[in-house]
Amino acid sequence: MIDLYTYPTPNGRKPAIMLEEVDLPYTLSIVDINQGEQFQPEFVALNPNRKIPALKDHETGITVFESGAILIYLAQKTEQLLPIDTNGFTQVMQWLMFQMANVGPIFGQLGHFINSAPDSIPYAVRRYEEESMRLLTVLDQHLQEANFLAGDYSIADIATYPWIAAYDYLELDLDDYPFVNRWFRRVQDRPAVQRGMAISK
């Protein structure tokens, strides 16, 4: 059995989608980050960085934190959604790292300065908005000739989708990126994605 400790944020939804895709049984524990539950000793023992998500696999005794690491762990455990050949593996990993190093941090900062900053800082909003649009353009150009980020559906798509799904919250218009929009609708239609996205507090 797997225990997933998470919250309905883009990063928090990634492992839920993955667990649904690979059809592994799991228990879901919501860690309410708005109430500071990520700072409780029980959770810190799972993730010293005090951020969701975290996963504990009772079958192997392994605990994993960081959403990207969790996706890789589950893919290797089940031998699904991550190719083992060097080229396929590299294609998935580079787009996974693109999400982890670019899409997540930049979109996250944009969301913060639009919705959570105590004071309006136009420069910060403009900076992260422009970089978010640049990243969407990179994705749009790539997806013009690809159905999924790394050829076949993979953990790269699972990692990226929840962030793109926040486009409304981020005040971004997917209609400006037709190939991202096409990819988004294709991933959105997957039943496992719908179940994973539906986690709630």
C-alpha positions in Angstrom: 0.0 0.0 0.0 1.1 3.6 -0.7 0.3 6.6 1.4 0.2 9.9 -0.4 0.4 13.1 1.6 -0.7 16.0 -0.6 -2.9 19.0 -1.1 -4.8 20.2 -4.2 -2.1 22.4 -5.8 -0.4 21.7 -9.2 2.5 19.9 -7.5 0.2 18.1 -5.2 -2.0 16.8 -8.0 0.9 15.2 -10.0 1.4 12.1 -7.9 -2.4 11.6 -7.5 -2.7 11.6 -11.3 0.3 9.2 -11.6 -1.2 6.8 -9.0 -4.4 6.8 -10.9 -2.7 6.2 -14.3 -0.7 3.2 -13.1 -3.6 1.8 -11.0 -1.7 1.4 -7.7 -3.8 1.3 -4.6 -3.1 4.2 -2.2 -4.5 6.1 0.7 -4.8 9.9 0.4 -4.0 12.2 3.3 -4.6 15.9 2.8 -2.0 18.1 4.4 -3.7 21.5 4.7 -0.9 23.9 3.9 -3.1 26.8 4.7 -3.3 25.6 8.3 0.4 24.9 8.5 0.1 21.2 8.7 3.2 20.7 6.6 5.2 22.0 9.6 3.9 19.3 11.9 6.6 16.8 13.1 4.8 13.9 11.5 5.0 15.4 8.1 8.5 16.8 8.6 9.6 13.3 9.2 8.5 12.5 5.7 9.7 15.6 4.0 12.4 17.7 5.8 11.7 20.5 3.2 8.2 20.9 4.7 6.4 21.0 1.4 3.8 18.7 -0.2 3.7 16.2 -1.7 5.3 13.2 0.0 4.8 9.5 -0.5 5.5 6.4 1.6 5.6 3.0 0.0 4.9 0.3 2.6 5.8 -2.4 0.2 9.4 -1.2 -0.2 9.8 0.9 2.9 10.8 3.9 0.7 9.7 7.4 1.4 9.9 10.0 -1.4 9.4 13.8 -1.5 9.5 16.3 -4.3 6.8 15.8 -7.0 9.2 15.0 -9.8 11.1 12.4 -7.8 7.8 10.8 -6.8 6.8 10.5 -10.5 10.1 8.9 -11.4 9.9 6.5 -8.5 6.4 5.4 -9.4 7.3 5.1 -13.1 10.3 2.9 -12.3 8.3 0.8 -9.7 5.6 0.0 -12.2 7.7 0.2 -15.4 5.1 2.6 -16.9 5.2 6.1 -18.5 9.0 6.3 -18.5 10.9 4.5 -21.3 14.0 2.5 -20.4 15.9 3.0 -23.6 18.4 5.9 -23.5 16.7 8.1 -26.1 13.2 7.7 -24.8 14.3 8.1 -21.2 16.2 11.3 -22.0 13.3 12.8 -24.0 11.0 12.3 -21.0 13.6 13.6 -18.5 14.4 16.8 -20.3 10.7 17.8 -20.5 10.2 16.8 -16.9 13.1 19.0 -15.9 11.7 21.8 -18.1 8.6 21.7 -16.0 10.4 21.3 -12.7 12.9 24.1 -13.3 10.9 26.5 -15.4 7.1 26.0 -15.7 6.5 25.3 -12.0 8.6 28.0 -10.4 7.7 30.7 -12.9 4.0 30.0 -13.0 4.1 29.7 -9.2 5.6 33.1 -8.8 3.1 34.6 -11.3 0.3 33.2 -9.3 1.7 34.5 -6.0 2.2 38.1 -7.3 -1.3 38.1 -9.0 -3.3 36.5 -6.2 -1.4 36.5 -2.9 1.1 39.4 -2.6 0.0 41.9 0.1 0.9 44.8 -2.2 0.6 45.1 -6.0 4.0 45.0 -7.6 3.5 45.6 -11.4 7.1 44.9 -12.2 7.0 41.5 -10.6 3.7 40.6 -12.3 5.0 41.8 -15.7 8.3 39.9 -15.3 6.6 36.5 -14.4 3.8 37.0 -16.9 6.2 37.6 -19.8 8.3 34.6 -18.8 5.2 32.4 -18.4 4.1 33.4 -21.9 7.6 32.7 -23.2 7.5 29.2 -21.7 4.0 28.6 -23.2 5.5 29.6 -26.6 8.3 27.1 -26.2 5.7 24.4 -25.5 3.4 25.5 -28.3 6.2 25.3 -30.8 7.2 21.9 -29.6 3.6 20.5 -29.5 2.9 21.7 -33.1 4.5 18.5 -34.2 4.0 16.3 -31.2 0.9 14.8 -29.5 2.7 14.6 -26.1 5.8 16.3 -24.7 8.1 13.3 -25.2 6.4 11.5 -28.1 4.2 9.1 -26.1 2.2 10.1 -23.0 4.6 10.1 -20.0 5.4 11.5 -16.6 6.5 14.7 -18.4 2.9 15.3 -19.4 1.6 14.4 -15.9 4.0 16.9 -14.4 3.2 19.7 -16.7 -0.6 19.4 -17.0 -1.7 20.6 -13.5 0.3 23.8 -14.0 -1.2 24.5 -17.4 -4.6 23.7 -15.9 -4.1 26.7 -13.6 -4.2 29.1 -16.6 -7.3 30.8 -15.4 -5.9 31.5 -12.0 -2.8 32.8 -13.6 -4.8 35.0 -16.0 -3.3 33.3 -19.0 -5.2 32.6 -22.2 -4.6 29.2 -23.8 -6.4 30.3 -26.9 -3.1 32.2 -27.7 -1.3 28.8 -27.8 -3.4 26.5 -30.0 -1.0 23.5 -29.8 -0.7 23.7 -26.1 -4.5 24.0 -26.0 -4.8 20.9 -28.2 -2.4 19.0 -25.9 -4.2 20.2 -22.8 -7.6 19.0 -24.0 -6.1 15.6 -25.0 -4.6 15.1 -21.5 -7.7 16.5 -19.8 -9.8 13.8 -21.4 -7.9 11.0 -19.7 -10.1 9.5 -16.9 -7.1 9.0 -14.6 -6.2 12.6 -15.0 -9.7 13.6 -14.1 -9.6 11.5 -11.0 -6.2 12.7 -9.9 -7.2 16.3 -10.4 -10.3 15.8 -8.3 -8.4 15.5 -4.9 -9.8 18.0 -2.5 -9.3 19.2 1.1 
